[in-house]
Amino acid sequence: MTDSLQHQAEIFQDRFGLKVAARLSQGLPELPHDVTERLRAARVQALAHRRLARTQTAATVVASGAAATLTFGDERLGWWGRIASALPIVVLVVGMVTISTEQSKRHAVEVAEVDTALLTDDLPPAAYTDPGFLQFLKSSKDLTPKP
């Protein structure tokens, strides 16, 4: 039920209640005092129950296509509620930035280790690009004895 339909239903309920109250009030002067006091007490209880029922709003899920939204009736979020609802998104973004930074650092360290190994090796770097050297490495792996 949308907010406007729910609001219209509440308006109709209020109008019906006012009409019933007006009709009952017409015969009020003819009733004895003890009956009017019980009716007054019942009205007070009914109004208290209605206020309590109105403050207890249920969560509703509004679906539109592939997206769904969880709402809590007419309750408006204060500043703390807005901060608390945005906090998971902020934590997610900070976590993703941290992971990206750490992966970039790790990649830079790996590249530096490879460069260091190439530059400190006995062979010149040009030897690694020679197709004959690659064939030599493959054949030398086959010739090494396995324990």
MIKEPA-408816 format. One line per 8 residues: their letters; for each residue x, y, z of N, C-alpha, C. Coordinates in steps of 0.1 Angstrom, whole numbers. Layout:
N
a> X:Y:Z:X:Y:Z:X:Y:Z | ... .
REM end
This chain:
147
mtdslqhq> 9:-12:0:0:0:0:9:12:0 | 7:22:-9:15:34:-10:11:43:2 | 20:53:4:17:63:14:4:70:12 | 1:74:0:-11:82:-3:-23:74:0 | -23:61:-4:-35:53:-1:-36:50:14 | -25:48:21:-26:46:35:-31:59:42 | -26:71:37:-31:83:43:-46:85:41 | -51:82:29:-65:83:26:-73:74:35 .
aeifqdrf> -68:62:37:-75:52:46:-76:58:60 | -65:64:65:-65:70:78:-76:81:79 | -76:89:69:-86:100:68:-100:95:69 | -103:84:61:-117:78:61:-120:72:75 | -110:66:81:-112:60:95:-115:72:105 | -108:83:104:-110:94:113:-124:100:111 | -128:101:98:-142:107:95:-153:97:100 | -151:84:98:-161:75:103:-161:76:119 .
glkvaarl> -150:77:125:-150:78:140:-157:90:145 | -154:101:138:-161:114:142:-176:113:140 | -181:106:129:-195:105:127:-201:96:138 | -195:85:141:-200:76:151:-200:83:165 | -189:91:168:-189:98:180:-200:109:181 | -203:115:170:-214:125:170:-227:119:172 | -229:107:166:-242:100:167:-244:95:181 | -233:90:187:-234:85:201:-236:97:211 .
sqglpelp> -230:108:208:-231:120:217:-245:126:217 | -253:123:207:-267:128:206:-275:122:218 | -273:109:221:-281:103:232:-274:104:245 | -263:111:247:-255:112:259:-263:118:271 | -271:129:269:-277:135:280:-288:125:287 | -293:115:280:-303:107:285:-297:95:293 | -284:93:293:-278:82:300:-275:85:314 | -275:75:323:-271:77:337:-257:81:339 .
hdvterlr> -253:86:350:-239:91:353:-229:80:353 | -232:68:359:-222:57:359:-219:52:345 | -229:52:336:-227:47:322:-218:57:315 | -221:70:317:-213:80:310:-198:80:315 | -196:77:328:-182:76:333:-175:64:327 | -182:52:325:-176:41:319:-173:43:304 | -182:50:298:-179:54:284:-167:63:282 | -166:73:292:-155:82:291:-142:74:293 .
aarvqala> -141:65:303:-130:56:305:-126:48:293 | -137:43:287:-134:34:275:-129:43:263 | -133:55:262:-128:64:252:-113:67:254 | -110:70:267:-96:73:270:-87:60:267 | -92:49:270:-84:36:267:-83:34:252 | -94:37:245:-93:35:230:-84:45:224 | -84:58:228:-74:67:223:-60:64:226 | -58:59:238:-44:55:242:-39:43:233 .
hrrlartq> -48:34:231:-45:22:223:-43:26:208 | -50:36:203:-49:41:189:-35:48:188 | -31:56:197:-18:63:197:-7:52:197 | -8:42:205:2:32:206:3:24:193 | -8:21:187:-8:14:175:-2:22:164 | -5:35:164:1:43:153:16:45:154 | 21:45:166:36:46:168:43:33:164 | 37:22:164:43:9:161:42:7:146 .
taatvvas> 52:11:138:51:9:124:59:-3:120 | 54:-10:110:61:-22:106:70:-19:94 | 80:-26:92:89:-25:81:82:-30:69 | 84:-23:58:78:-28:45:89:-28:35 | 88:-37:25:97:-38:14:90:-34:2 | 96:-24:-5:90:-19:-17:99:-24:-29 | 93:-31:-38:101:-37:-49:97:-29:-62 | 108:-26:-69:106:-19:-82:116:-25:-92 .
gaaatltf> 111:-34:-100:120:-40:-110:130:-49:-103 | 142:-47:-105:153:-55:-99:158:-50:-86 | 152:-38:-81:157:-32:-69:146:-33:-58 | 151:-34:-46:141:-35:-34:146:-25:-24 | 137:-19:-17:140:-9:-7:133:-13:6 | 139:-12:17:134:-15:30:130:-2:37 | 117:0:40:113:13:46:107:10:60 | 106:20:68:100:18:82:89:28:84 .
gderlgww> 80:28:75:68:36:76:71:51:75 | 64:59:83:66:74:82:77:79:91 | 85:70:97:95:75:105:106:82:97 | 110:94:102:121:101:95:134:99:103 | 144:97:96:157:94:102:163:107:106 | 169:108:118:176:120:123:190:119:117 | 198:128:122:212:129:118:220:116:121 | 217:111:133:224:98:137:220:87:129 .
griasalp> 207:86:125:202:76:117:208:76:103 | 209:88:98:215:90:84:230:86:85 | 237:90:95:251:86:96:253:71:98 | 244:65:106:245:50:108:241:43:95 | 232:48:86:229:41:74:240:43:63 | 247:54:64:258:56:54:271:50:59 | 272:46:71:285:40:76:289:28:69 | 280:18:66:285:6:59:291:9:45 .
ivvlvvgm> 285:19:38:291:23:25:304:29:27 | 306:37:37:319:43:39:330:33:42 | 326:23:51:335:13:55:339:4:42 | 329:1:34:332:-6:22:341:1:12 | 339:14:10:348:22:2:362:22:7 | 364:25:20:377:25:27:384:12:25 | 376:1:27:382:-13:26:387:-15:12 | 379:-11:2:383:-13:-12:395:-5:-16 .
vtisteqs> 396:7:-11:408:16:-13:420:10:-7 | 419:5:6:430:-2:13:435:-14:5 | 426:-22:1:430:-34:-7:437:-31:-20 | 432:-21:-27:438:-16:-39:452:-11:-37 | 454:-3:-26:467:2:-23:477:-9:-20 | 472:-19:-11:481:-30:-8:485:-39:-20 | 475:-41:-29:478:-49:-41:488:-41:-50 | 487:-28:-51:497:-20:-59:511:-21:-53 .
krhaveva> 512:-20:-39:525:-21:-33:531:-35:-35 | 523:-45:-33:527:-59:-35:532:-61:-49 | 525:-56:-59:529:-58:-73:542:-50:-76 | 544:-38:-70:556:-31:-72:568:-38:-66 | 566:-45:-54:577:-52:-48:580:-65:-56 | 571:-71:-62:573:-83:-71:581:-79:-83 | 577:-68:-89:584:-63:-101:599:-59:-97 | 600:-53:-86:614:-49:-82:623:-61:-79 .
evdtallt> 617:-72:-73:625:-84:-71:629:-90:-84 | 620:-90:-94:624:-96:-107:635:-87:-114 | 633:-74:-113:643:-65:-119:657:-67:-112 | 657:-68:-99:669:-70:-91:676:-84:-95 | 668:-94:-96:673:-107:-100:679:-107:-114 | 673:-99:-123:678:-98:-137:691:-90:-137 | 691:-80:-130:703:-71:-131:715:-76:-123 | 713:-84:-113:724:-90:-105:728:-104:-110 .
ddlppaay> 722:-109:-120:725:-122:-125:738:-121:-133 | 745:-133:-136:757:-133:-143:754:-131:-158 | 743:-134:-163:739:-133:-177:734:-119:-180 | 737:-114:-192:732:-101:-195:717:-102:-198 | 709:-92:-196:694:-92:-198:691:-96:-213 | 699:-93:-222:696:-96:-236:696:-111:-238 | 703:-119:-230:703:-134:-232:689:-140:-229 | 681:-133:-221:668:-139:-218:658:-137:-230 .
tdpgflqf> 661:-128:-239:653:-126:-250:657:-135:-262 | 668:-142:-261:673:-150:-272:665:-163:-273 | 659:-167:-284:651:-179:-285:660:-192:-283 | 672:-191:-286:681:-203:-284:684:-205:-269 | 684:-194:-261:686:-196:-247:674:-202:-240 | 663:-199:-245:650:-205:-240:650:-219:-242 | 655:-223:-254:655:-237:-258:666:-244:-249 | 677:-238:-247:687:-243:-238:682:-246:-224 .
lksskdlt> 674:-236:-219:669:-238:-205:659:-250:-204 | 651:-251:-215:641:-262:-215:649:-276:-216 | 659:-277:-224:666:-289:-225:675:-292:-213 | 680:-282:-206:688:-284:-194:679:-289:-183 | 666:-285:-182:657:-290:-172:655:-305:-174 | 654:-309:-187:652:-324:-190:664:-332:-186 | 676:-326:-187:689:-333:-184:692:-334:-170 | 687:-325:-161:690:-326:-147:685:-338:-141 .
pkp> 693:-345:-133:688:-358:-126:678:-354:-115 | 668:-363:-114:658:-361:-105:660:-370:-93 | 660:-365:-81:662:-373:-69:652:-383:-66 .
REM end
